[in-house]
Amino acid sequence: MIQLAILSIARRRRLLNDQVLVSLADSSWKVLDISGSDVTDVGLATVAHTCSNLWAVDISRCEKITAASVSEIICHCPSLEILRCGGCPRSEFTARGCVNLLKPKLNTLEEDSWEELEAVDIGGGAESLRWLVWPKIDDYSKEIIAAECPRVIVNPQRSLLDLSGSKTPSEALASVALDHSIVEDIDPKTWAVSAAPQRAAAPTLPNAPPEIPIAERFRLAYVSREARLAPKRARRERQHRRRAEREYWMNDIDAKSVALASKYLSKS
């Protein structure tokens, strides 16, 4: 789908965040790769409710993802079979916090025997999870998953002899990007980010004066401007004062009387 292609390109250009993810989310999605992005719990939880058919999810190297939104994915995406995590300190911490979320849980049971249980009585945990891609998984977490989630294969490796009888999908291999198949036919130049060419520094002359700081440049420019405008301001002030005096003698009655009296006395 074109939305997934746009999402994959945005991720590679380091432009993927909650706003982009939510605006592109489509209920038909089966694969979601937000690895190394700025997506937060808010964006991932929103997608969990929208894209309930997700089959594979990659949240590795996501600094803003916690176990809270992973729980939403596990809860609302019952078809989830592949989960990728870890890759950076924060994501490693989140992965360790999600171990208990992966374990199957039983709801409160009141029946006397297993034969009387209904399918809805057995719930919780990542029931469909088949492959967990966590390259730097710690021994303690690995032991818990091996004991509590025997169906989950941690860090699967593709081999010619598959003892489980099923082929490991490429989406479950750490060496292959989860969204590789989505962009494999797209020219990489469409998402490549080219760095702006750096200007070569001008050569420094041996006897050149030290460079003036930018703040001092602004101050000197302001002082120079004030010095240039000072004569013009003084001239405008004198013109304004003379104009005010003329208006006073022309419009004030007492001033007119004094002016006429002075003029009469001078003639007599």
C-alpha positions as CSV (number, residue, x, y, z in Angstrom):
1,M,0.0,0.0,0.0
2,I,1.1,3.5,-0.7
3,Q,0.6,4.6,2.9
4,L,3.1,1.9,4.1
5,A,5.6,3.0,1.4
6,I,5.3,6.6,2.6
7,L,5.7,5.5,6.2
8,S,8.8,3.5,5.3
9,I,10.4,6.4,3.5
10,A,9.5,8.8,6.3
11,R,11.2,6.4,8.8
12,R,14.4,6.3,6.7
13,R,14.4,10.0,6.4
14,R,14.0,10.3,10.2
15,L,10.7,12.1,9.9
16,L,8.5,9.5,11.4
17,N,6.6,10.7,14.5
18,D,3.1,10.3,16.0
19,Q,1.5,12.8,13.7
20,V,2.8,11.1,10.5
21,L,2.1,7.6,11.8
22,V,-1.5,8.3,12.9
23,S,-2.3,10.2,9.7
24,L,-1.2,7.3,7.5
25,A,-2.5,4.4,9.6
26,D,-4.8,2.0,7.8
27,S,-6.8,-0.9,9.2
28,S,-5.5,-3.3,6.4
29,W,-1.9,-3.1,7.7
30,K,-0.2,-6.3,8.7
31,V,3.3,-5.0,9.1
32,L,4.4,-2.0,11.1
33,D,8.1,-0.9,11.3
34,I,8.7,2.2,13.4
35,S,12.2,1.3,14.4
36,G,14.5,4.2,15.2
37,S,11.7,6.7,15.0
38,D,10.3,9.4,17.3
39,V,6.9,7.6,17.7
40,T,5.7,7.7,21.3
41,D,3.2,5.5,23.3
42,V,0.4,7.8,22.1
43,G,1.0,7.1,18.5
44,L,1.6,3.3,18.9
45,A,-1.5,2.9,21.1
46,T,-3.6,4.7,18.5
47,V,-2.3,2.4,15.7
48,A,-3.0,-0.6,17.9
49,H,-6.7,0.3,18.0
50,T,-6.8,1.1,14.3
51,C,-4.6,-1.7,12.8
52,S,-5.9,-4.8,14.7
53,N,-4.6,-7.1,11.9
54,L,-0.9,-6.5,12.6
55,W,1.2,-9.6,12.1
56,A,4.7,-8.2,12.6
57,V,5.8,-5.1,14.6
58,D,9.3,-3.6,14.9
59,I,9.7,-1.1,17.8
60,S,13.5,-1.5,18.1
61,R,15.6,1.6,18.9
62,C,12.5,3.6,19.8
63,E,13.5,5.9,22.7
64,K,9.9,7.0,23.4
65,I,8.1,3.6,23.5
66,T,7.4,1.9,26.8
67,A,5.7,-1.3,27.9
68,A,2.4,0.6,28.1
69,S,1.9,0.9,24.4
70,V,3.3,-2.6,23.7
71,S,0.6,-3.9,26.0
72,E,-1.9,-2.2,23.7
73,I,-0.4,-3.9,20.7
74,I,-0.6,-7.3,22.4
75,C,-4.1,-6.7,23.6
76,H,-5.6,-5.4,20.3
77,C,-3.6,-7.3,17.7
78,P,-4.4,-11.0,18.3
79,S,-2.6,-12.0,15.1
80,L,0.8,-10.7,16.2
81,E,3.4,-13.3,15.5
82,I,6.6,-11.3,15.1
83,L,7.9,-8.7,17.6
84,R,11.2,-6.9,17.2
85,C,12.6,-4.9,20.1
86,G,15.9,-3.7,21.8
87,G,18.7,-2.0,20.1
88,C,19.3,1.0,22.4
89,P,19.3,1.4,26.2
90,R,15.7,2.7,26.4
91,S,14.4,0.0,24.1
92,E,16.3,-2.7,26.0
93,F,14.6,-1.5,29.2
94,T,11.2,-1.6,27.5
95,A,11.8,-5.1,26.2
96,R,12.7,-6.4,29.7
97,G,9.5,-4.8,31.0
98,C,7.5,-6.6,28.3
99,V,8.6,-10.1,29.2
100,N,5.7,-10.6,31.6
101,L,3.3,-9.3,29.0
102,L,4.2,-12.0,26.6
103,K,3.5,-14.9,29.0
104,P,0.1,-16.5,28.6
105,K,-2.4,-15.8,31.4
106,L,-5.5,-17.5,32.6
107,N,-8.6,-15.5,33.5
108,T,-10.4,-16.2,36.7
109,L,-11.7,-19.7,36.5
110,E,-14.6,-21.2,38.4
111,E,-14.9,-24.5,36.6
112,D,-13.8,-27.7,38.2
113,S,-12.0,-29.2,35.2
114,W,-10.2,-28.2,32.1
115,E,-12.8,-30.0,30.0
116,E,-15.5,-27.5,31.2
117,L,-13.5,-24.4,30.1
118,E,-14.5,-22.4,27.2
119,A,-12.1,-20.8,24.8
120,V,-12.8,-17.3,26.2
121,D,-11.7,-18.5,29.6
122,I,-8.1,-18.8,28.5
123,G,-6.8,-15.4,27.6
124,G,-4.1,-12.8,28.1
125,G,-0.5,-12.6,26.9
126,A,0.8,-12.8,23.4
127,E,-1.0,-15.9,22.4
128,S,0.0,-15.8,18.7
129,L,3.5,-14.6,19.2
130,R,5.9,-17.0,17.4
131,W,9.1,-15.1,16.9
132,L,10.9,-12.6,19.2
133,V,13.7,-10.6,17.6
134,W,15.8,-9.2,20.5
135,P,19.5,-9.4,19.6
136,K,20.8,-8.5,23.0
137,I,18.3,-10.3,25.2
138,D,19.6,-10.9,28.7
139,D,19.9,-14.5,30.1
140,Y,17.2,-14.0,32.7
141,S,14.6,-12.8,30.2
142,K,15.6,-15.6,27.8
143,E,15.1,-18.2,30.5
144,I,11.7,-16.8,31.4
145,I,10.5,-16.9,27.8
146,A,11.9,-20.4,27.3
147,A,10.0,-21.6,30.4
148,E,6.8,-19.7,30.0
149,C,6.5,-19.2,26.2
150,P,7.9,-22.4,24.7
151,R,6.3,-21.7,21.3
152,V,8.3,-18.4,21.0
153,I,11.6,-18.6,19.1
154,V,14.0,-16.0,20.2
155,N,16.3,-14.5,17.6
156,P,15.6,-17.1,14.9
157,Q,18.2,-18.1,12.3
158,R,17.3,-19.4,8.9
159,S,18.7,-22.8,8.3
160,L,18.3,-25.5,5.6
161,L,17.1,-28.0,8.2
162,D,14.1,-26.5,10.0
163,L,13.2,-29.0,12.8
164,S,9.9,-27.2,13.6
165,G,8.6,-28.0,10.1
166,S,7.9,-24.4,9.2
167,K,10.0,-21.9,7.3
168,T,11.2,-18.9,9.2
169,P,9.9,-15.8,7.5
170,S,12.3,-13.1,6.5
171,E,10.4,-10.6,8.7
172,A,11.7,-12.6,11.7
173,L,15.3,-12.3,10.7
174,A,17.3,-9.5,12.4
175,S,19.5,-9.1,9.3
176,V,16.5,-8.0,7.2
177,A,14.5,-4.8,7.7
178,L,10.9,-5.5,8.6
179,D,9.7,-3.2,5.9
180,H,12.3,-4.3,3.3
181,S,9.7,-5.8,1.0
182,I,7.7,-2.6,1.0
183,V,10.4,-0.4,-0.4
184,E,12.6,-2.9,-2.3
185,D,11.2,-1.7,-5.6
186,I,11.5,2.0,-4.8
187,D,14.6,3.9,-5.9
188,P,16.7,4.6,-2.7
189,K,17.4,8.1,-4.1
190,T,13.8,9.1,-3.3
191,W,14.5,8.9,0.4
192,A,18.3,9.6,0.6
193,V,19.1,12.7,2.6
194,S,22.0,14.6,1.1
195,A,24.0,16.8,3.4
196,A,24.3,20.5,2.4
197,P,27.8,21.3,1.0
198,Q,29.9,23.0,3.6
199,R,31.6,26.3,2.6
200,A,35.3,26.3,2.8
201,A,36.6,28.6,5.5
202,A,38.3,31.8,4.2
203,P,42.1,31.7,4.7
204,T,43.3,33.8,7.7
205,L,45.9,36.4,6.9
206,P,48.9,36.5,9.3
207,N,48.4,40.2,10.3
208,A,44.6,40.2,10.1
209,P,42.9,41.8,13.1
210,P,40.8,39.5,15.4
211,E,37.3,38.8,14.2
212,I,34.7,41.0,16.0
213,P,32.0,39.0,17.9
214,I,28.5,39.1,16.3
215,A,27.0,40.9,19.3
216,E,29.6,43.7,19.1
217,R,28.9,44.0,15.4
218,F,25.2,44.7,16.1
219,R,26.1,47.2,18.8
220,L,28.5,49.1,16.5
221,A,25.9,49.1,13.7
222,Y,23.3,50.6,16.1
223,V,25.7,53.3,17.3
224,S,26.6,54.2,13.7
225,R,23.0,54.4,12.7
226,E,22.1,56.7,15.6
227,A,25.0,59.0,14.8
228,R,23.8,59.3,11.2
229,L,20.2,60.0,12.1
230,A,21.0,62.5,14.9
231,P,21.3,65.7,12.7
232,K,18.0,64.8,10.8
233,R,16.2,64.4,14.1
234,A,17.4,67.7,15.4
235,R,16.3,69.4,12.2
236,R,12.9,67.9,12.4
237,E,12.5,69.0,16.0
238,R,13.3,72.6,15.1
239,Q,10.8,72.6,12.3
240,H,8.2,71.1,14.5
241,R,8.8,73.8,17.2
242,R,8.6,76.6,14.7
243,R,5.4,75.2,13.2
244,A,3.9,74.9,16.7
245,E,4.7,78.6,17.4
246,R,3.0,79.7,14.2
247,E,-0.1,77.7,15.0
248,Y,-0.1,79.2,18.5
249,W,0.0,82.8,17.3
250,M,-2.6,82.2,14.5
251,N,-5.2,80.2,16.6
252,D,-5.0,81.6,20.1
253,I,-7.2,84.8,20.8
254,D,-5.0,86.2,23.5
255,A,-1.9,85.7,21.4
256,K,-3.6,87.5,18.4
257,S,-4.5,90.5,20.7
258,V,-1.0,90.8,22.0
259,A,0.4,90.6,18.4
260,L,-2.0,93.3,17.1
261,A,-1.3,95.6,20.1
262,S,2.4,95.3,19.6
263,K,2.0,96.0,15.9
264,Y,-0.2,99.1,16.7
265,L,2.2,100.5,19.3
266,S,5.1,100.1,16.9
267,K,3.4,102.2,14.3
268,S,2.3,104.9,16.7
